[in-house]
Amino acid sequence: MPKSASMANQHAKVCAAAVIALIKGEAVNADPVMMNTCYSFVDGKNVMHVASVHTFDATQKTLVPVKGAGGVSDKASEQEGLYAWGWARNIWAEALA
């Protein structure tokens, strides 16, 4: 698994949903899907990203990357910098609210 705040946030949501389902006596989602995006600033404005999608593989009993989903930036850009700041504001709001 990627070691990123995005992936940690996704794991926390899947875990919380499972705990709530168990408390309610409901079935836990047997096929969770998690998305990851990691932004890297190369200077004060330009950013690149790497993204991936992972789904649970019951035979391997682990999350595995979905082939063809995700990718990396071709080059750093200011536009991706805007996306990175938007991602940061959202994750901070979720984690600190």
Contacts in CASP RR format, 6 or more apart in sequence:
PFRMAT RR
TARGET T0000
AUTHOR 0000-0000-0000
METHOD contacts of the structure
MODEL  1
MPKSASMANQHAKVCAAAVIALIKGEAVNADPVMMNTCYSFVDGKNVMHV
ASVHTFDATQKTLVPVKGAGGVSDKASEQEGLYAWGWARNIWAEALA
1 7 0 8 1.000
1 36 0 8 1.000
1 54 0 8 1.000
1 63 0 8 1.000
2 36 0 8 1.000
2 38 0 8 1.000
2 50 0 8 1.000
2 52 0 8 1.000
4 36 0 8 1.000
4 37 0 8 1.000
4 38 0 8 1.000
5 91 0 8 1.000
6 35 0 8 1.000
6 36 0 8 1.000
6 37 0 8 1.000
6 38 0 8 1.000
6 87 0 8 1.000
6 91 0 8 1.000
7 34 0 8 1.000
7 36 0 8 1.000
9 91 0 8 1.000
9 94 0 8 1.000
9 95 0 8 1.000
10 34 0 8 1.000
10 35 0 8 1.000
10 36 0 8 1.000
11 34 0 8 1.000
14 29 0 8 1.000
14 32 0 8 1.000
14 34 0 8 1.000
17 28 0 8 1.000
17 29 0 8 1.000
18 28 0 8 1.000
18 29 0 8 1.000
21 27 0 8 1.000
21 28 0 8 1.000
21 29 0 8 1.000
22 28 0 8 1.000
30 56 0 8 1.000
30 58 0 8 1.000
31 55 0 8 1.000
31 56 0 8 1.000
32 55 0 8 1.000
32 56 0 8 1.000
32 63 0 8 1.000
33 53 0 8 1.000
33 54 0 8 1.000
33 55 0 8 1.000
33 56 0 8 1.000
33 66 0 8 1.000
34 53 0 8 1.000
34 54 0 8 1.000
34 55 0 8 1.000
34 63 0 8 1.000
35 51 0 8 1.000
35 52 0 8 1.000
35 53 0 8 1.000
35 54 0 8 1.000
36 51 0 8 1.000
36 52 0 8 1.000
36 53 0 8 1.000
36 54 0 8 1.000
37 49 0 8 1.000
37 50 0 8 1.000
37 51 0 8 1.000
37 87 0 8 1.000
38 49 0 8 1.000
38 50 0 8 1.000
38 51 0 8 1.000
39 47 0 8 1.000
39 48 0 8 1.000
39 49 0 8 1.000
39 80 0 8 1.000
39 81 0 8 1.000
39 83 0 8 1.000
39 84 0 8 1.000
39 87 0 8 1.000
39 88 0 8 1.000
40 47 0 8 1.000
40 48 0 8 1.000
40 49 0 8 1.000
40 50 0 8 1.000
41 47 0 8 1.000
41 81 0 8 1.000
41 84 0 8 1.000
42 48 0 8 1.000
42 76 0 8 1.000
43 76 0 8 1.000
45 78 0 8 1.000
45 81 0 8 1.000
46 76 0 8 1.000
46 77 0 8 1.000
46 78 0 8 1.000
46 80 0 8 1.000
46 81 0 8 1.000
47 73 0 8 1.000
47 76 0 8 1.000
47 77 0 8 1.000
47 78 0 8 1.000
47 80 0 8 1.000
47 81 0 8 1.000
47 83 0 8 1.000
47 84 0 8 1.000
48 72 0 8 1.000
48 73 0 8 1.000
48 75 0 8 1.000
48 76 0 8 1.000
48 80 0 8 1.000
49 72 0 8 1.000
49 73 0 8 1.000
49 80 0 8 1.000
49 83 0 8 1.000
49 84 0 8 1.000
50 71 0 8 1.000
50 72 0 8 1.000
50 73 0 8 1.000
51 70 0 8 1.000
51 71 0 8 1.000
51 72 0 8 1.000
52 65 0 8 1.000
52 66 0 8 1.000
52 69 0 8 1.000
52 70 0 8 1.000
52 71 0 8 1.000
53 65 0 8 1.000
53 66 0 8 1.000
53 69 0 8 1.000
53 70 0 8 1.000
54 63 0 8 1.000
54 64 0 8 1.000
54 65 0 8 1.000
54 66 0 8 1.000
55 63 0 8 1.000
55 64 0 8 1.000
55 66 0 8 1.000
56 62 0 8 1.000
56 63 0 8 1.000
56 64 0 8 1.000
57 63 0 8 1.000
57 64 0 8 1.000
73 80 0 8 1.000
END
